[in-house]
Every structure is written in structure tokens, then in C-alpha cells.
Amino acid sequence: MKKVEITAKGTNYAAASVGSLSELGEHVFALAPGIDIPGKVFVGETTGSTGTEVSFTVVPAGMGGDFLHTHKTNEETYIVLKGNGVFQVDGELWDIAEGSVIRVSPSGKRAFKNSGTEDLVVLCIQSQADTLKDLGIADGVILEEPVKW
């Protein structure tokens, strides 16, 4: 079983690696005793995240969509990195492909499956709903100190 590896760490950051996209299937997430999800890995705990959770999921051709789920307080943004599939929210279905981005509110009943012939790779960013104050660059501050390349 593949593990998330810390690659750099300091007072204000932590960097980690899950491996290449082709290695994601080697990760196994233990959902509950006796229920393992191959190809699923979370990185928030490893990086010490306090405001978001990030996970990767790789779904082999024809697989996925075994159950619907919701969240209590967190919304999710799914980004398709590779492959094709079908996404479902609240009974609505649509095709997804590399480059698709889907945001689902906490109460949205969601699932996705691979409808293609190659692995479907999805990045999911989970954060508490209704907490983002400034979108885009509005929260950023450009500093005067030089970059050390």
C-alpha cells in the first residue's frame, strides 16, 4: 500500500507527495472496519491542513458510483484530471471529462462513476460551506521582498 510522503515542512507550510497519477491506484483508504477503498487518498491530515481537505480518487473503467453521500458542513469541489465519467447530484446526471469542475453543497446527494475505457482520476477539495470571504486575488497580498529563484 502506497503512503503519502512529506517532502518539505516548515513553520508555515507542509509539502507532500501522493506519487504520480499512475500510482494513485496503489493507495487504499480504510473507510470503516472491513471497508477499504482502493485508489483513494486524503492529504489534509498529513499536511496539517486546518481549512480544507484534499483527496485524490482513481476509478478503473466501468467502476465507481457504489453509494450516494452528503456532508454535514463541507462543500466539495471535484476536478477531473484524467478520463471520462458520469456525475450525479440530487438525481441529475451528466457527463464529465478531463477539465470538468463540479461544486456540490453539503446537502447535495452525490456520486460519480467511470464510463470510459481508461482510469478516471478526480481531485476533490473539501471545505466548510459559506466561509470564504474573498474570492480570487482579493485575499492576496503582494510583498516587496524578492523571490529567491
JOPE-V390549 format. One record per run of one state. SS is the DSSP state (H for helix, E for strand, C for the rest). FROM is the first residue (numbers start at 1). TO is the last residue. If there is no record, write none. Layout:
ss:SS from:FROM to:TO
ss:SS from:FROM to:TO
This chain:
ss:C from:1 to:4
ss:E from:5 to:10
ss:C from:11 to:12
ss:E from:13 to:17
ss:C from:18 to:20
ss:H from:21 to:26
ss:C from:27 to:27
ss:E from:28 to:32
ss:C from:33 to:34
ss:E from:35 to:38
ss:C from:39 to:39
ss:E from:40 to:42
ss:C from:43 to:43
ss:H from:44 to:47
ss:C from:48 to:51
ss:E from:52 to:59
ss:C from:60 to:63
ss:E from:64 to:64
ss:C from:65 to:68
ss:E from:69 to:69
ss:C from:70 to:73
ss:E from:74 to:82
ss:C from:83 to:83
ss:E from:84 to:89
ss:C from:90 to:91
ss:E from:92 to:97
ss:C from:98 to:100
ss:E from:101 to:104
ss:C from:105 to:109
ss:E from:110 to:114
ss:C from:115 to:119
ss:E from:120 to:128
ss:C from:129 to:135
ss:H from:136 to:139
ss:C from:140 to:149
